[in-house]
Amino acid sequence: MNQVNAAADADAKVLRISMDAKATVKVGDFSRGGKKRVQVKTADHDFKASAKVTPVGILLPQFDILRITANTIPLNGAGGL
């Protein structure tokens, strides 16, 4: 793999990227038992998410550039990205 990466890095016509998506996270008034310095109101039941986001990272290793986004559209084969 190191040889393939080195060859790609040496070729001006090739852009090497690394992309990874993590598990979808529900967004809402939830508590995960963490510590806060201020009072936070959370739901104690009826956990309806106000949104769902999927964290996605894109790395350009040749340039040491990392971009992280939180996507609200489905990232699967059923009409998503």
N, CA, C and O atoms as a GROMACS GRO file, in nm:
protein
  324
    1MET      N    1   0.082  -0.119   0.000
    1MET     CA    2   0.000   0.000   0.000
    1MET      C    3   0.086   0.126   0.000
    1MET      O    4   0.052   0.226  -0.063
    2ASN      N    5   0.198   0.120   0.071
    2ASN     CA    6   0.287   0.237   0.074
    2ASN      C    7   0.338   0.273  -0.065
    2ASN      O    8   0.351   0.391  -0.098
    3GLN      N    9   0.367   0.171  -0.148
    3GLN     CA   10   0.414   0.197  -0.283
    3GLN      C   11   0.305   0.262  -0.368
    3GLN      O   12   0.332   0.353  -0.446
    4VAL      N   13   0.182   0.214  -0.352
    4VAL     CA   14   0.070   0.270  -0.428
    4VAL      C   15   0.047   0.415  -0.387
    4VAL      O   16   0.028   0.502  -0.473
    5ASN      N   17   0.049   0.442  -0.257
    5ASN     CA   18   0.030   0.580  -0.209
    5ASN      C   19   0.141   0.672  -0.258
    5ASN      O   20   0.115   0.785  -0.299
    6ALA      N   21   0.265   0.624  -0.255
    6ALA     CA   22   0.378   0.705  -0.300
    6ALA      C   23   0.365   0.736  -0.450
    6ALA      O   24   0.392   0.848  -0.493
    7ALA      N   25   0.325   0.636  -0.530
    7ALA     CA   26   0.307   0.658  -0.673
    7ALA      C   27   0.195   0.758  -0.699
    7ALA      O   28   0.208   0.842  -0.788
    8ALA      N   29   0.086   0.749  -0.624
    8ALA     CA   30  -0.025   0.844  -0.639
    8ALA      C   31   0.018   0.985  -0.601
    8ALA      O   32  -0.018   1.082  -0.667
    9ASP      N   33   0.096   0.997  -0.494
    9ASP     CA   34   0.144   1.128  -0.451
    9ASP      C   35   0.237   1.191  -0.554
    9ASP      O   36   0.241   1.314  -0.569
   10ALA      N   37   0.312   1.108  -0.627
   10ALA     CA   38   0.408   1.159  -0.726
   10ALA      C   39   0.340   1.199  -0.857
   10ALA      O   40   0.398   1.273  -0.936
   11ASP      N   41   0.220   1.151  -0.880
   11ASP     CA   42   0.149   1.179  -1.006
   11ASP      C   43   0.063   1.304  -0.989
   11ASP      O   44  -0.028   1.307  -0.906
   12ALA      N   45   0.092   1.408  -1.068
   12ALA     CA   46   0.020   1.536  -1.057
   12ALA      C   47  -0.126   1.524  -1.099
   12ALA      O   48  -0.206   1.612  -1.068
   13LYS      N   49  -0.162   1.417  -1.169
   13LYS     CA   50  -0.300   1.398  -1.216
   13LYS      C   51  -0.386   1.320  -1.117
   13LYS      O   52  -0.504   1.296  -1.141
   14VAL      N   53  -0.326   1.280  -1.005
   14VAL     CA   54  -0.398   1.198  -0.907
   14VAL      C   55  -0.415   1.277  -0.778
   14VAL      O   56  -0.320   1.336  -0.726
   15LEU      N   57  -0.537   1.277  -0.725
   15LEU     CA   58  -0.565   1.336  -0.595
   15LEU      C   59  -0.610   1.223  -0.503
   15LEU      O   60  -0.713   1.160  -0.527
   16ARG      N   61  -0.533   1.198  -0.400
   16ARG     CA   62  -0.565   1.091  -0.306
   16ARG      C   63  -0.650   1.148  -0.193
   16ARG      O   64  -0.614   1.248  -0.131
   17ILE      N   65  -0.764   1.083  -0.167
   17ILE     CA   66  -0.852   1.125  -0.057
   17ILE      C   67  -0.885   1.005   0.030
   17ILE      O   68  -0.877   0.890  -0.014
   18SER      N   69  -0.921   1.035   0.151
   18SER     CA   70  -0.971   0.934   0.243
   18SER      C   71  -1.101   0.988   0.301
   18SER      O   72  -1.106   1.101   0.350
   19MET      N   73  -1.207   0.908   0.294
   19MET     CA   74  -1.338   0.952   0.341
   19MET      C   75  -1.396   0.847   0.433
   19MET      O   76  -1.386   0.728   0.407
   20ASP      N   77  -1.458   0.893   0.543
   20ASP     CA   78  -1.518   0.801   0.640
   20ASP      C   79  -1.642   0.865   0.700
   20ASP      O   80  -1.642   0.983   0.735
   21ALA      N   81  -1.747   0.785   0.712
   21ALA     CA   82  -1.870   0.830   0.778
   21ALA      C   83  -1.889   0.747   0.905
   21ALA      O   84  -1.859   0.628   0.908
   22LYS      N   85  -1.938   0.810   1.008
   22LYS     CA   86  -1.962   0.742   1.136
   22LYS      C   87  -2.111   0.720   1.154
   22LYS      O   88  -2.192   0.757   1.069
   23ALA      N   89  -2.147   0.659   1.265
   23ALA     CA   90  -2.287   0.627   1.294
   23ALA      C   91  -2.370   0.755   1.306
   23ALA      O   92  -2.322   0.858   1.355
   24THR      N   93  -2.494   0.748   1.260
   24THR     CA   94  -2.586   0.860   1.269
   24THR      C   95  -2.616   0.892   1.416
   24THR      O   96  -2.633   0.801   1.498
   25VAL      N   97  -2.621   1.021   1.448
   25VAL     CA   98  -2.645   1.067   1.584
   25VAL      C   99  -2.776   1.144   1.588
   25VAL      O  100  -2.801   1.229   1.504
   26LYS      N  101  -2.860   1.113   1.686
   26LYS     CA  102  -2.984   1.188   1.703
   26LYS      C  103  -2.955   1.319   1.774
   26LYS      O  104  -2.874   1.324   1.867
   27VAL      N  105  -3.023   1.425   1.730
   27VAL     CA  106  -3.006   1.557   1.790
   27VAL      C  107  -3.134   1.592   1.865
   27VAL      O  108  -3.244   1.578   1.811
   28GLY      N  109  -3.120   1.636   1.989
   28GLY     CA  110  -3.236   1.673   2.068
   28GLY      C  111  -3.198   1.704   2.211
   28GLY      O  112  -3.080   1.717   2.243
   29ASP      N  113  -3.297   1.717   2.296
   29ASP     CA  114  -3.275   1.749   2.437
   29ASP      C  115  -3.247   1.622   2.516
   29ASP      O  116  -3.326   1.582   2.601
   30PHE      N  117  -3.133   1.558   2.485
   30PHE     CA  118  -3.096   1.432   2.549
   30PHE      C  119  -2.985   1.455   2.650
   30PHE      O  120  -2.910   1.552   2.641
   31SER      N  121  -2.976   1.365   2.744
   31SER     CA  122  -2.866   1.366   2.840
   31SER      C  123  -2.792   1.234   2.829
   31SER      O  124  -2.853   1.127   2.827
   32ARG      N  125  -2.660   1.242   2.823
   32ARG     CA  126  -2.578   1.121   2.820
   32ARG      C  127  -2.497   1.107   2.948
   32ARG      O  128  -2.399   1.033   2.953
   33GLY      N  129  -2.539   1.178   3.052
   33GLY     CA  130  -2.473   1.164   3.181
   33GLY      C  131  -2.343   1.240   3.194
   33GLY      O  132  -2.264   1.212   3.285
   34GLY      N  133  -2.317   1.334   3.106
   34GLY     CA  134  -2.193   1.412   3.112
   34GLY      C  135  -2.201   1.523   3.214
   34GLY      O  136  -2.307   1.548   3.272
   35LYS      N  137  -2.092   1.590   3.238
   35LYS     CA  138  -2.082   1.700   3.334
   35LYS      C  139  -2.094   1.833   3.261
   35LYS      O  140  -2.034   1.851   3.155
   36LYS      N  141  -2.171   1.926   3.318
   36LYS     CA  142  -2.186   2.061   3.263
   36LYS      C  143  -2.162   2.162   3.375
   36LYS      O  144  -2.186   2.132   3.492
   37ARG      N  145  -2.118   2.278   3.339
   37ARG     CA  146  -2.100   2.385   3.437
   37ARG      C  147  -2.225   2.469   3.453
   37ARG      O  148  -2.238   2.547   3.547
   38VAL      N  149  -2.318   2.453   3.359
   38VAL     CA  150  -2.443   2.528   3.364
   38VAL      C  151  -2.560   2.430   3.367
   38VAL      O  152  -2.545   2.315   3.325
   39GLN      N  153  -2.674   2.475   3.415
   39GLN     CA  154  -2.794   2.392   3.420
   39GLN      C  155  -2.844   2.368   3.278
   39GLN      O  156  -2.859   2.463   3.201
   40VAL      N  157  -2.871   2.243   3.243
   40VAL     CA  158  -2.920   2.208   3.111
   40VAL      C  159  -3.048   2.127   3.128
   40VAL      O  160  -3.050   2.030   3.204
   41LYS      N  161  -3.154   2.167   3.058
   41LYS     CA  162  -3.280   2.094   3.065
   41LYS      C  163  -3.281   1.986   2.958
   41LYS      O  164  -3.258   2.013   2.840
   42THR      N  165  -3.309   1.864   3.001
   42THR     CA  166  -3.314   1.751   2.907
   42THR      C  167  -3.447   1.678   2.923
   42THR      O  168  -3.515   1.691   3.024
   43ALA      N  169  -3.481   1.602   2.821
   43ALA     CA  170  -3.603   1.522   2.826
   43ALA      C  171  -3.577   1.398   2.910
   43ALA      O  172  -3.472   1.335   2.898
   44ASP      N  173  -3.672   1.362   2.997
   44ASP     CA  174  -3.655   1.240   3.076
   44ASP      C  175  -3.728   1.122   3.013
   44ASP      O  176  -3.711   1.008   3.057
   45HIS      N  177  -3.809   1.148   2.911
   45HIS     CA  178  -3.875   1.043   2.835
   45HIS      C  179  -3.921   1.102   2.701
   45HIS      O  180  -3.898   1.220   2.675
   46ASP      N  181  -3.984   1.022   2.619
   46ASP     CA  182  -4.034   1.070   2.489
   46ASP      C  183  -3.919   1.127   2.406
   46ASP      O  184  -3.919   1.245   2.370
   47PHE      N  185  -3.821   1.041   2.376
   47PHE     CA  186  -3.699   1.084   2.309
   47PHE      C  187  -3.717   1.098   2.159
   47PHE      O  188  -3.664   1.016   2.082
   48LYS      N  189  -3.789   1.198   2.116
   48LYS     CA  190  -3.805   1.226   1.973
   48LYS      C  191  -3.693   1.318   1.929
   48LYS      O  192  -3.675   1.428   1.983
   49ALA      N  193  -3.619   1.273   1.832
   49ALA     CA  194  -3.507   1.352   1.783
   49ALA      C  195  -3.557   1.469   1.698
   49ALA      O  196  -3.648   1.452   1.617
   50SER      N  197  -3.498   1.585   1.717
   50SER     CA  198  -3.533   1.700   1.634
   50SER      C  199  -3.463   1.691   1.498
   50SER      O  200  -3.506   1.755   1.402
   51ALA      N  201  -3.356   1.612   1.491
   51ALA     CA  202  -3.283   1.590   1.366
   51ALA      C  203  -3.191   1.470   1.384
   51ALA      O  204  -3.170   1.422   1.495
   52LYS      N  205  -3.138   1.423   1.274
   52LYS     CA  206  -3.037   1.318   1.276
   52LYS      C  207  -2.922   1.366   1.188
   52LYS      O  208  -2.944   1.413   1.076
   53VAL      N  209  -2.799   1.354   1.237
   53VAL     CA  210  -2.683   1.394   1.160
   53VAL      C  211  -2.584   1.278   1.151
   53VAL      O  212  -2.574   1.195   1.241
   54THR      N  213  -2.512   1.274   1.039
   54THR     CA  214  -2.408   1.174   1.019
   54THR      C  215  -2.274   1.246   1.003
   54THR      O  216  -2.255   1.319   0.906
   55PRO      N  217  -2.182   1.226   1.098
   55PRO     CA  218  -2.050   1.288   1.084
   55PRO      C  219  -1.971   1.223   0.971
   55PRO      O  220  -1.964   1.100   0.962
   56VAL      N  221  -1.912   1.306   0.886
   56VAL     CA  222  -1.831   1.257   0.774
   56VAL      C  223  -1.700   1.335   0.773
   56VAL      O  224  -1.698   1.457   0.784
   57GLY      N  225  -1.591   1.261   0.758
   57GLY     CA  226  -1.460   1.325   0.747
   57GLY      C  227  -1.399   1.299   0.611
   57GLY      O  228  -1.408   1.188   0.559
   58ILE      N  229  -1.337   1.401   0.553
   58ILE     CA  230  -1.267   1.388   0.426
   58ILE      C  231  -1.125   1.440   0.448
   58ILE      O  232  -1.105   1.554   0.490
   59LEU      N  233  -1.028   1.354   0.420
   59LEU     CA  234  -0.886   1.387   0.440
   59LEU      C  235  -0.815   1.391   0.306
   59LEU      O  236  -0.828   1.299   0.225
   60LEU      N  237  -0.739   1.497   0.284
   60LEU     CA  238  -0.647   1.507   0.170
   60LEU      C  239  -0.506   1.492   0.227
   60LEU      O  240  -0.446   1.592   0.268
   61PRO      N  241  -0.453   1.369   0.231
   61PRO     CA  242  -0.327   1.346   0.302
   61PRO      C  243  -0.207   1.420   0.244
   61PRO      O  244  -0.116   1.454   0.319
   62GLN      N  245  -0.205   1.446   0.114
   62GLN     CA  246  -0.092   1.518   0.054
   62GLN      C  247  -0.081   1.661   0.107
   62GLN      O  248   0.028   1.717   0.111
   63PHE      N  249  -0.193   1.718   0.147
   63PHE     CA  250  -0.196   1.858   0.189
   63PHE      C  251  -0.225   1.875   0.338
   63PHE      O  252  -0.235   1.987   0.387
   64ASP      N  253  -0.238   1.764   0.411
   64ASP     CA  254  -0.273   1.767   0.553
   64ASP      C  255  -0.400   1.849   0.577
   64ASP      O  256  -0.407   1.927   0.672
   65ILE      N  257  -0.500   1.830   0.491
   65ILE     CA  258  -0.628   1.900   0.504
   65ILE      C  259  -0.734   1.800   0.548
   65ILE      O  260  -0.751   1.695   0.486
   66LEU      N  261  -0.804   1.834   0.654
   66LEU     CA  262  -0.913   1.751   0.705
   66LEU      C  263  -1.038   1.837   0.715
   66LEU      O  264  -1.035   1.946   0.771
   67ARG      N  265  -1.147   1.788   0.660
   67ARG     CA  266  -1.277   1.855   0.670
   67ARG      C  267  -1.375   1.759   0.734
   67ARG      O  268  -1.386   1.644   0.692
   68ILE      N  269  -1.446   1.807   0.833
   68ILE     CA  270  -1.548   1.726   0.901
   68ILE      C  271  -1.681   1.797   0.885
   68ILE      O  272  -1.692   1.916   0.914
   69THR      N  273  -1.781   1.725   0.839
   69THR     CA  274  -1.914   1.781   0.823
   69THR      C  275  -2.015   1.697   0.898
   69THR      O  276  -1.989   1.581   0.930
   70ALA      N  277  -2.129   1.755   0.927
   70ALA     CA  278  -2.241   1.683   0.989
   70ALA      C  279  -2.356   1.688   0.889
   70ALA      O  280  -2.422   1.791   0.876
   71ASN      N  281  -2.379   1.579   0.820
   71ASN     CA  282  -2.479   1.574   0.713
   71ASN      C  283  -2.615   1.533   0.767
   71ASN      O  284  -2.626   1.443   0.851
   72THR      N  285  -2.718   1.601   0.719
   72THR     CA  286  -2.854   1.570   0.763
   72THR      C  287  -2.931   1.489   0.659
   72THR      O  288  -3.048   1.457   0.679
   73ILE      N  289  -2.865   1.455   0.548
   73ILE     CA  290  -2.930   1.371   0.447
   73ILE      C  291  -2.880   1.228   0.464
   73ILE      O  292  -2.769   1.207   0.512
   74PRO      N  293  -2.959   1.128   0.425
   74PRO     CA  294  -2.915   0.989   0.441
   74PRO      C  295  -2.790   0.960   0.358
   74PRO      O  296  -2.777   1.006   0.245
   75LEU      N  297  -2.699   0.883   0.416
   75LEU     CA  298  -2.576   0.845   0.347
   75LEU      C  299  -2.574   0.695   0.325
   75LEU      O  300  -2.484   0.625   0.370
   76ASN      N  301  -2.675   0.647   0.254
   76ASN     CA  302  -2.683   0.504   0.227
   76ASN      C  303  -2.715   0.482   0.080
   76ASN      O  304  -2.727   0.577   0.003
   77GLY      N  305  -2.730   0.357   0.041
   77GLY     CA  306  -2.757   0.326  -0.098
   77GLY      C  307  -2.900   0.350  -0.139
   77GLY      O  308  -2.934   0.333  -0.257
   78ALA      N  309  -2.986   0.389  -0.048
   78ALA     CA  310  -3.129   0.408  -0.077
   78ALA      C  311  -3.159   0.554  -0.107
   78ALA      O  312  -3.244   0.616  -0.043
   79GLY      N  313  -3.089   0.608  -0.206
   79GLY     CA  314  -3.116   0.746  -0.246
   79GLY      C  315  -3.026   0.847  -0.178
   79GLY      O  316  -3.036   0.966  -0.207
   80GLY      N  317  -2.938   0.802  -0.089
   80GLY     CA  318  -2.847   0.895  -0.023
   80GLY      C  319  -2.721   0.913  -0.104
   80GLY      O  320  -2.715   0.874  -0.221
   81LEU      N  321  -2.620   0.971  -0.042
   81LEU     CA  322  -2.493   0.994  -0.110
   81LEU      C  323  -2.416   0.866  -0.124
   81LEU      O  324  -2.305   0.866  -0.180
   0.00000   0.00000   0.00000
